[in-house]
Amino acid sequence: NAKMWKPDTAGAKARNEAVRSSKYLGRALWRNLTGYHRRSRVETKMHCVKLLGQRLLARDFDRQVAEIQIRAAILNGFTALGIPRTVAVG
């Protein structure tokens, strides 16, 4: 239900073009062609990373690396919990 914006800035013109192409091509095809879905997933994952803390607590570089690895392991664990297991029937 996106509406056109007044084309008074470059950002508004780019947005209007995206809205036009989305309506012309259809949302699913537009997302695949522009990579929007992938971008959206990355933004969501970065938000999850930030929920685990905005800053690193460790001061030593090696410990900072370990802290990042722990956060990644936590996120991977949450992701694994949300992936359904499929079983062939028949």
N, C-alpha and C positions, 0 to 999 in steps of 0.2 A: 504494500500500500504506500510505497514511497511517492512523494510528490516532488515536482521540480522546484528547485530553489531559484531565487533571482540570480542571474549569471553576472554578478558584479565582482566576483573574485575568481582567481584561477582554481581554487579548491571547489567552489560551487560549480564551475564549468565542468571539471573532471567528474564530480559527483553526478551531475545531470547526464553526462555521457554514459556513465556506468548504469544509471537507472534506465536510460533509453535502450542500451544494449541488452540489459537484463530482461526488459519487457519484450524486445524483438526476438531474442534467441531462446527465451525461456530460462528460468532460474537455474535449473540443473545443468544445462549445457553451458550457461554463462559461468557458473562456478567452476566447472571443469576446465574451461578454456582460460580463465583468468587465474586459476589457482587459489581462489578466494577461500574455499573450504579448508585447504591446507593451512592458509594463513590464520584462519579462525581457530583451528585446532592448536596451532603454535601459541597464539595469544592466550588461549585458555590454559595451556600447560604452563606458560610463564606466570600466569596468575596463581596457579597452584604452587609453584616454586616460591613465589613471594609470600604466600600464606604461611610457609614454614619459617619465615623470618626475612626481614629486609636486609639484614647485615650478617656478616660472618662474625662469630664470637671469638674464634681463635686468632691469635696474633702471628704465630709462626706459619710460614707458607705451607709446609708439609701438613700441618694440622688443618689449615684452611682447605687444602685439597681433600683431605679425609672427610671434612665436614660436608663438602659439596657431594662427595661420593655417597655419604650416608643419606643425604637428602634425596639424591637420585634413586637410591635403593628403596627408600620409603615410597616415593612416587611410583616406581615400578611395581612395588608390592600392591599399592592401591589399584593400579591399572590392571594387574593380574586378577584381582578380586572381582573387577567389573566385567571381565571378558567371559562370555558364556562358553560353556563346553558343549560342543555338538557331538552327537553320537549317530552313526548311521543306523537306520532302522530297516529291518528286513533282510 
